[in-house]
Amino acid sequence: MAQKKKPATRKKRKTAKRFRFQLSLAGVAGIAVVAFCLFLWMFLLGIWAGQTILLPSASSGNTKTSVHASSNEQPVKILKPEGKKSPVKSQ
């Protein structure tokens, strides 16, 4: 037996399911604390890695600057600008 055809009606489109996240104020604060800790950790890790890459530790056999200055010598020459004013000495 043949089935009867239903009259043409509007086809309902399937709508995509929407997700909804609901957080309380404590939940938002918790996420903010965790994010702050992660960013702080990454910052400190970046500082450590940058110092390790840019200023590698000198090994004992390959140092070019291993010459030690005597205690009387200054390792860095102190530069004084010529235009710097000096205080007037009272006599």
C-alpha positions in Angstrom: 0.0 0.0 0.0 1.3 3.4 -0.9 1.9 6.0 1.8 0.0 9.3 1.5 2.1 12.3 0.8 2.1 15.0 3.4 1.2 18.5 2.2 4.2 20.7 1.7 5.1 22.6 4.9 7.9 24.8 5.9 11.0 22.8 6.6 12.5 23.6 9.9 16.2 24.2 9.9 18.3 22.6 12.5 19.9 25.4 14.5 23.4 24.9 15.9 23.5 24.3 19.6 24.9 27.2 21.5 27.1 26.8 24.5 26.8 29.1 27.4 29.5 29.6 30.1 28.4 31.0 33.4 30.9 32.0 36.0 30.5 33.6 39.3 32.7 36.4 40.5 34.8 33.9 42.4 35.3 31.9 39.2 36.4 35.0 37.2 38.8 36.0 40.0 40.2 32.4 40.1 40.9 32.5 36.3 42.5 35.9 36.7 44.8 34.6 39.4 45.8 31.6 37.4 46.4 33.7 34.3 48.6 36.2 36.3 50.6 33.3 37.7 51.2 31.9 34.3 52.2 35.2 32.9 54.6 35.8 35.8 56.1 32.4 35.4 56.6 33.0 31.6 58.2 36.4 32.3 60.7 35.0 34.8 61.5 32.0 32.6 62.1 34.5 29.7 64.4 36.6 31.9 66.4 33.5 32.9 66.6 32.1 29.3 67.6 35.5 28.0 70.4 35.8 30.5 71.6 32.3 29.8 71.6 32.9 26.0 73.1 36.4 26.0 75.6 36.0 28.9 76.7 32.4 28.9 78.8 31.3 31.8 82.6 31.3 31.0 84.3 27.9 31.1 87.7 27.8 32.9 89.7 26.9 29.7 88.2 29.2 27.1 88.2 32.6 28.8 89.9 35.5 27.1 89.2 37.9 30.0 90.7 35.7 32.7 93.5 38.3 33.4 92.9 39.6 36.9 93.8 43.2 37.7 95.9 43.9 40.7 94.2 45.4 43.7 95.7 48.8 43.0 94.4 49.1 39.5 90.9 50.0 38.6 89.3 47.6 36.1 87.3 50.3 34.4 88.6 53.8 33.7 86.3 56.4 35.2 85.2 59.0 32.6 84.4 62.6 33.7 82.6 64.8 31.2 84.4 68.0 30.3 81.3 70.2 30.6 80.4 69.0 34.0 80.4 71.8 36.6 82.4 71.2 39.8 81.5 72.8 43.2 83.4 76.0 44.1 85.8 75.3 47.0 85.8 78.0 49.7 89.2 79.1 51.0 
